[in-house]
Amino acid sequence: MESKEEVKKKIREMGRNLLKQISKQENPYLDVPIRALSNVSYDPKTKLITLGNKTAKRYLFNVAHIRKFAQTLGVAGLAKQLINEDKHLNIREAFYALKRPVLGADINLADEQEETNAAIEDLELILDASREQLHFNADKGGFVAGKVIIQDRNDVIDWSKLGSGGWSIPSNVEDIKFKKVDAKYVIYLEKAATWERLNEDKVWEKLNCIIVCSRGQAPRGVRRLLQRLNFEFGLPIYVLVDLDPWGTYIYSVLKFGSISLAHISEKLAIPDVKYLGLTPDDIVKYKLEKHKLPMKDVDTKRLEEVSNYEWFKHDERWVTFFKKMVALKGKVELAALTSNGISFISEKYIPEKIKNKDWID
Amino acid sequence: MESKEEVKKKIREMGRNLLKQISKQENPYLDVPIRALSNVSYDPKTKLITLGNKTAKRYLFNVAHIRKFAQTLGVAGLAKQLINEDKHLNIREAFYALKRPVLGADINLADEQEETNAAIEDLELILDASREQLHFNADKGGFVAGKVIIQDRNDVIDWSKLGSGGWSIPSNVEDIKFKKVDAKYVIYLEKAATWERLNEDKVWEKLNCIIVCSRGQAPRGVRRLLQRLNFEFGLPIYVLVDLDPWGTYIYSVLKFGSISLAHISEKLAIPDVKYLGLTPDDIVKYKLEKHKLPMKDVDTKRLEEVSNYEWFKHDERWVTFFKKMVALKGKVELAALTSNGISFISEKYIPEKIKNKDWID
């Protein structure tokens, strides 16, 4: 990842480039990669959903372009201010900061958050820097425990000494320094209750791992944290989710990226993610048939969509997985493992699956 | 709050009582306070939504009672086991632990979580102990920063040394010990972005306060944490929310309790909660009219409901507040304060409101 100085330099260069165009009396323009679906594809080689290399020129003197042109520059100006002042803004707050009249005119630079969000995404692409590097944050969420010591601003934080709560993961983890990472892998969970079970049972200590949770889809801060633990320390990320299409989708987004954030896949996706969640075979093995929950229409629809993803439908293991899921005619929660004992998940399920390499990578 | 030993004693006494009835050849019964709306009312003296003292006898040998009777005992047995093993279970997991055949019969003790939830609530009332004291937890959520040092299990945790993330609040804070509390008040926030703003600006250090956030409605763990800080250290709780009926409702539940949890009001509600959120007058004072968002039908309906609450409609300050809110024809987010400057909320809005005692208590 680029340093703060490099990101600042990129913003300055973008401005200088425009000034150069102006001094040459050209119509100033920005080269913006196209974020439409037509420019998004799955790359089987990198195993990432990525943006193609189509770009479009955005001109200042063009009535169809000027609003977006000005918004992109407005966002760049705000990013420069934030980096200089060492402050961060949530993208909602950034919208309010930019919702102001332009040069005394009766027109706002932006009227809807969609506009500033799009401008932030464009800027990410133009500068090849994530919004977090530009000091714009998404919402924070998630928590973590494990034998890891980090430095965050002036605080040294030991993730193994935070009691029953854990460390609350911020929206932006770019500036965090890892001082010590004593773990063999990371378990990512979608349910707070499961995390509390594992934490109370000291799973992170007994199995020498890190446990991370955020409810449902992982927010960007959590995804970057997982990615950094994987890229910088080679820790595999095991995704422990319910047996339902939503669990599989959580795994899919972490591993391959998502269409809406395709432009930033390599900054967020983690190819080394493994599925450790409930499988149709587990349902038999751990006697969970009686805890099947009915599939609602919305579940069935989602299952169809997910099983048709490019990266699943050519993978024999996943084809079988989804076939068995359809035959099962139901979904099963990890919480159902409690029927085998309060700490069954900590003492049997996880150690057994890890030991037998019973995951899908 | 009762100690662990006292709670265990209560469970034992309940069992002994039943044994006594059996040995006298009586039909064993439990005296269960009625949780129906007919037994719920607002007490203007205590300022709490509370349960009346109507109870009903629940018999073992009564076809209409036996299922609930058995479920209540099942939950009591599980609670005893959890307390003995010093473990906790989320109420979803507790359901799975209790969804098992009774005495080898072909009938489950419980088939739906509603049943075990109701049994847990009944047990809370029968024993006058919260579910957390019985080692049943709701979902965890929320995070905190401030000059506070706690002990949680074997860890000593300093809430002022947790960087940009803060301490993640567990679902159960009953066993946490406060070792040092150096703060004048608590600010409770509904938006993670606002908390990150305040944390980055070190508001908790500059104003000597504690900042707590959980998205939307505060989960039980957060409510108990706020309540303990208020009851044990006399810290007032300022609720900093958007100007909309959902923000006012968050304040209302924290202060007065809620109808669905009326049976546990005095264990969760905090009469010393003050509204520090955006008011209709703030909109004029801080030039936020231009950031008004349209009221949707669902907002208008909610506003009508909330403004008709017993505890609001006889309070002149709130009557005026809601009247002005209707006249405003819009809602306004705290994030809109960013239009006055990135750190306006930290450097102007909060200090000014606190200094001028510009809150509703």
Boltz contact constraints between the chains, C-beta under 6 A:
constraints:
  - contact:
      token1: [A, 87]
      token2: [B, 342]
      max_distance: 6.0
  - contact:
      token1: [A, 90]
      token2: [B, 193]
      max_distance: 6.0
  - contact:
      token1: [A, 92]
      token2: [B, 193]
      max_distance: 6.0
  - contact:
      token1: [A, 92]
      token2: [B, 335]
      max_distance: 6.0
  - contact:
      token1: [A, 93]
      token2: [B, 335]
      max_distance: 6.0
  - contact:
      token1: [A, 93]
      token2: [B, 338]
      max_distance: 6.0
  - contact:
      token1: [A, 96]
      token2: [B, 335]
      max_distance: 6.0
  - contact:
      token1: [A, 96]
      token2: [B, 336]
      max_distance: 6.0
  - contact:
      token1: [A, 96]
      token2: [B, 338]
      max_distance: 6.0
  - contact:
      token1: [A, 96]
      token2: [B, 339]
      max_distance: 6.0
  - contact:
      token1: [A, 97]
      token2: [B, 338]
      max_distance: 6.0
  - contact:
      token1: [A, 139]
      token2: [B, 192]
      max_distance: 6.0
  - contact:
      token1: [A, 140]
      token2: [B, 192]
      max_distance: 6.0
  - contact:
      token1: [A, 140]
      token2: [B, 196]
      max_distance: 6.0
  - contact:
      token1: [A, 143]
      token2: [B, 168]
      max_distance: 6.0
  - contact:
      token1: [A, 152]
      token2: [B, 163]
      max_distance: 6.0
  - contact:
      token1: [A, 152]
      token2: [B, 164]
      max_distance: 6.0
  - contact:
      token1: [A, 153]
      token2: [B, 163]
      max_distance: 6.0
  - contact:
      token1: [A, 155]
      token2: [B, 161]
      max_distance: 6.0
  - contact:
      token1: [A, 155]
      token2: [B, 163]
      max_distance: 6.0
  - contact:
      token1: [A, 157]
      token2: [B, 162]
      max_distance: 6.0
  - contact:
      token1: [A, 157]
      token2: [B, 163]
      max_distance: 6.0
  - contact:
      token1: [A, 161]
      token2: [B, 155]
      max_distance: 6.0
  - contact:
      token1: [A, 162]
      token2: [B, 157]
      max_distance: 6.0
  - contact:
      token1: [A, 163]
      token2: [B, 152]
      max_distance: 6.0
  - contact:
      token1: [A, 163]
      token2: [B, 153]
      max_distance: 6.0
  - contact:
      token1: [A, 163]
      token2: [B, 155]
      max_distance: 6.0
  - contact:
      token1: [A, 163]
      token2: [B, 157]
      max_distance: 6.0
  - contact:
      token1: [A, 164]
      token2: [B, 152]
      max_distance: 6.0
  - contact:
      token1: [A, 164]
      token2: [B, 170]
      max_distance: 6.0
  - contact:
      token1: [A, 165]
      token2: [B, 167]
      max_distance: 6.0
  - contact:
      token1: [A, 165]
      token2: [B, 168]
      max_distance: 6.0
  - contact:
      token1: [A, 165]
      token2: [B, 169]
      max_distance: 6.0
  - contact:
      token1: [A, 165]
      token2: [B, 170]
      max_distance: 6.0
  - contact:
      token1: [A, 166]
      token2: [B, 168]
      max_distance: 6.0
  - contact:
      token1: [A, 167]
      token2: [B, 165]
      max_distance: 6.0
  - contact:
      token1: [A, 168]
      token2: [B, 143]
      max_distance: 6.0
  - contact:
      token1: [A, 168]
      token2: [B, 165]
      max_distance: 6.0
  - contact:
      token1: [A, 168]
      token2: [B, 166]
      max_distance: 6.0
  - contact:
      token1: [A, 168]
      token2: [B, 168]
      max_distance: 6.0
  - contact:
      token1: [A, 169]
      token2: [B, 165]
      max_distance: 6.0
  - contact:
      token1: [A, 170]
      token2: [B, 164]
      max_distance: 6.0
  - contact:
      token1: [A, 170]
      token2: [B, 165]
      max_distance: 6.0
  - contact:
      token1: [A, 192]
      token2: [B, 139]
      max_distance: 6.0
  - contact:
      token1: [A, 192]
      token2: [B, 140]
      max_distance: 6.0
  - contact:
      token1: [A, 193]
      token2: [B, 90]
      max_distance: 6.0
  - contact:
      token1: [A, 193]
      token2: [B, 92]
      max_distance: 6.0
  - contact:
      token1: [A, 196]
      token2: [B, 140]
      max_distance: 6.0
  - contact:
      token1: [A, 335]
      token2: [B, 92]
      max_distance: 6.0
  - contact:
      token1: [A, 335]
      token2: [B, 93]
      max_distance: 6.0
  - contact:
      token1: [A, 335]
      token2: [B, 96]
      max_distance: 6.0
  - contact:
      token1: [A, 336]
      token2: [B, 96]
      max_distance: 6.0
  - contact:
      token1: [A, 338]
      token2: [B, 93]
      max_distance: 6.0
  - contact:
      token1: [A, 338]
      token2: [B, 96]
      max_distance: 6.0
  - contact:
      token1: [A, 338]
      token2: [B, 97]
      max_distance: 6.0
  - contact:
      token1: [A, 339]
      token2: [B, 96]
      max_distance: 6.0
  - contact:
      token1: [A, 342]
      token2: [B, 87]
      max_distance: 6.0
